[in-house]
Amino acid sequence: MSRREGFRASASRSCLAACPRIRVPGWRWLVLVLAATATGAVRSASAQAPTPEVKHSYVPPNGFVPDSLTAVRIAEAVLRPIYGAEVLDAERPLRATLSGNTWTVEGSTPRVSPGTDYIGGVAVVEISKTDGRILRVSHGR
């Protein structure tokens, strides 16, 4: 059939006559397929996919940040690139307190000469005791 001829009903009938008939299976075939699937005879691609390898990882019983010294060292490593060594040294000693599973490390107000008032806050870092995540970093104003 050419483009100029357009659609002709006789052309479509002849195509249908030339094409083999498609046989739709009965309900018995469907029951057989469902039974094979339910019993596991037919497996999907996801069932055959290899499982990812689980790597061993040790978790200390007291968490990765077990004491205040470790919490202070982590806080120093976080604060130095953010605020610089001068600010960090001015706020020493850093103090760590544990509340639940969170270490809160705070700086001390800087030493100033007698008779001079200090205006500003101190650095604060919150660290997860269990996995060492940095939960919050702040500096008071």
C-alpha positions as CSV (number, residue, x, y, z in Angstrom):
1,M,0.0,0.0,0.0
2,S,1.5,3.3,-1.1
3,R,1.1,6.7,0.6
4,R,-1.1,8.0,-2.2
5,E,-3.6,5.2,-2.0
6,G,-4.4,6.0,1.6
7,F,-6.1,3.4,3.9
8,R,-8.1,0.7,2.2
9,A,-10.1,-1.8,4.2
10,S,-9.3,-4.5,1.7
11,A,-5.6,-4.1,2.3
12,S,-6.0,-4.5,6.0
13,R,-8.1,-7.6,5.6
14,S,-5.5,-9.2,3.4
15,C,-2.8,-8.5,6.0
16,L,-4.9,-10.1,8.7
17,A,-5.5,-13.1,6.5
18,A,-1.8,-13.6,5.8
19,C,-0.8,-13.2,9.5
20,P,-0.8,-16.4,11.6
21,R,-3.4,-16.5,14.3
22,I,-2.3,-15.9,17.8
23,R,-3.5,-18.5,20.2
24,V,-4.3,-17.3,23.7
25,P,-3.8,-20.1,26.2
26,G,-6.6,-21.3,28.4
27,W,-7.0,-21.0,32.2
28,R,-5.2,-24.3,32.7
29,W,-1.9,-22.9,31.4
30,L,-2.3,-19.9,33.7
31,V,-2.8,-22.2,36.7
32,L,0.4,-24.1,35.8
33,V,2.4,-20.9,35.5
34,L,1.2,-19.6,38.8
35,A,1.9,-22.9,40.6
36,A,5.5,-23.0,39.1
37,T,6.1,-19.4,40.3
38,A,4.7,-20.1,43.8
39,T,6.9,-23.2,44.3
40,G,10.0,-21.4,43.2
41,A,10.5,-23.3,39.9
42,V,10.6,-19.9,38.1
43,R,13.1,-17.5,39.7
44,S,13.3,-13.8,39.0
45,A,16.4,-11.9,38.0
46,S,16.6,-10.2,41.5
47,A,16.6,-13.6,43.2
48,Q,19.7,-14.6,41.2
49,A,21.6,-11.4,41.8
50,P,24.6,-11.8,43.9
51,T,24.4,-10.4,47.5
52,P,26.8,-7.5,48.3
53,E,29.7,-8.4,50.5
54,V,29.4,-7.1,54.0
55,K,32.7,-5.8,55.3
56,H,33.7,-6.4,58.9
57,S,33.7,-3.3,61.1
58,Y,34.6,-3.2,64.7
59,V,32.6,-0.9,67.0
60,P,34.1,-0.3,70.5
61,P,31.8,-1.0,73.4
62,N,32.2,2.5,74.8
63,G,31.8,4.1,71.3
64,F,34.4,5.7,69.1
65,V,34.6,8.7,71.5
66,P,34.9,7.0,74.9
67,D,36.4,9.8,77.0
68,S,36.7,13.6,77.3
69,L,40.3,13.7,76.1
70,T,39.3,12.1,72.8
71,A,36.3,14.5,72.5
72,V,38.6,17.5,73.0
73,R,41.1,16.3,70.4
74,I,38.3,15.8,67.9
75,A,36.9,19.3,68.6
76,E,40.4,20.8,68.2
77,A,40.8,19.2,64.8
78,V,37.4,20.6,63.8
79,L,37.8,24.1,65.1
80,R,41.4,24.8,63.9
81,P,40.5,25.0,60.2
82,I,37.3,27.0,60.9
83,Y,38.5,29.6,63.4
84,G,42.2,29.4,63.2
85,A,45.0,28.6,65.7
86,E,44.9,32.0,67.4
87,V,41.2,31.8,68.4
88,L,41.6,28.1,69.5
89,D,44.7,28.9,71.6
90,A,42.9,31.9,73.2
91,E,40.0,29.7,74.3
92,R,42.1,27.0,76.0
93,P,41.5,24.9,78.0
94,L,38.6,23.2,76.1
95,R,36.2,21.4,78.4
96,A,34.2,18.3,77.5
97,T,31.0,17.2,79.2
98,L,28.9,14.1,78.4
99,S,25.1,14.3,78.2
100,G,23.5,11.1,77.1
101,N,25.5,10.0,74.0
102,T,26.6,13.5,73.1
103,W,29.9,15.1,74.0
104,T,29.7,18.9,74.3
105,V,33.1,20.6,74.0
106,E,33.3,24.3,74.9
107,G,36.1,26.7,75.0
108,S,37.0,29.0,77.9
109,T,36.6,32.7,77.8
110,P,40.0,34.2,76.7
111,R,42.3,35.7,79.2
112,V,42.4,39.5,79.0
113,S,44.5,42.1,80.8
114,P,43.1,43.2,84.2
115,G,40.5,45.9,83.9
116,T,39.5,44.9,80.4
117,D,36.1,43.4,79.6
118,Y,35.9,40.5,77.2
119,I,33.0,40.7,74.7
120,G,32.1,37.5,72.8
121,G,31.5,33.9,73.2
122,V,33.3,30.6,73.0
123,A,33.5,27.8,70.5
124,V,31.1,24.9,71.0
125,V,31.3,21.5,69.3
126,E,28.8,18.6,69.8
127,I,30.1,15.1,69.0
128,S,28.3,11.8,68.9
129,K,29.9,9.4,71.4
130,T,28.9,6.3,69.5
131,D,30.2,7.1,66.0
132,G,32.2,10.3,66.3
133,R,29.9,12.4,64.0
134,I,30.1,16.1,64.4
135,L,26.5,17.1,65.4
136,R,27.0,20.9,65.7
137,V,29.7,23.6,65.5
138,S,29.1,27.1,66.8
139,H,30.8,30.1,68.2
140,G,29.1,32.5,70.5
141,R,29.1,36.2,69.8
